[in-house]
Amino acid sequence: MSQDIKGTLPDSIVLPRHVAIVMDGNGRWAKRQGKPRHAGHRAGAENLRNIVKYCGDIGIEVLTVFAFSSENWRRPKTEVALLMQLFMDALKQESARLRDNNVRLRIIGDRSAFSARLQRQMGETEAITAACTGMLLQVAANYGGRWDVAQAVRRLVGRVKSGELEPSSIDEAAIAAELTFADRPDPDLFIRTGGEQRLSNFILWQSAYSELFFSDAYWPDFDEAALNVALRHFAGRQRRFGMTGEQVVTQVEGETSC
Ligand code: FPP
């Protein structure tokens, strides 16, 4: 399926290097089918497996997905417990598949809130895939964009206190360098499924210049073809980074002329 769908993208399409996704709509997907919410999360996990494979196949460098926000602890205890079990099962079951597909896993977020068992499994799956050189899959778990900025500031303050850093040298670059995935490019394309149009405290700093794409599809239904629609939208956008459209055209012409 992946290969056929891939063929529907033009060879020359400009792909985003980094795609970020808020996987919303699992609960409503389940409700629509008369199933319990956990069935939606399971279907969401299966869909994630397909999307990870597809993104790796087409050459996306980084895929960052929002699996559990720092606010999701407010959900009913039974749903939280089920999500934890789902993460555990997925990490165990997917480790070998990720490695075989050359996908490296990184968990981002404050993992200290998870059980010792789950933290251990996170570390194990990261270790199993550590040598993979293909796509980086970043799973945000107990993550919040504000938490990310706060932990960066905390680290900077520590460096100031130790005398390593002058307060006057704290600028945007210094803060960005302390964020959780400072070693990777910011997301070019930010997708949210499930019909809502908000950021929900996901990668707030890093998405400052991301192109936004909102899909009405519930996450379990957001398949490769739906992702292709988002990729085509992205390819059609002019990214100006504060410049005028004319400046961008001139810059691109300059880069492509010999
Ligand atoms: C949002 O849908 C989804 C979540 C809070 C959980 C996302 C989790 C998965 C896709 C499971 C797989 C992840 C991994 C890493 C194994 P919602 O429950 O808010 O849906 P609703 O808005 O329709 O209620």
Boltz pocket constraint, residues with backbone or C-beta under 6 A from the ligand:
constraints:
  - pocket:
      binder: B
      contacts: [[A, 23], [A, 24], [A, 25], [A, 26], [A, 27], [A, 28], [A, 29], [A, 41], [A, 42], [A, 44], [A, 45], [A, 48], [A, 66], [A, 67], [A, 68], [A, 69], [A, 72], [A, 86], [A, 87], [A, 90], [A, 91], [A, 139], [A, 194], [A, 219]]
      max_distance: 6.0
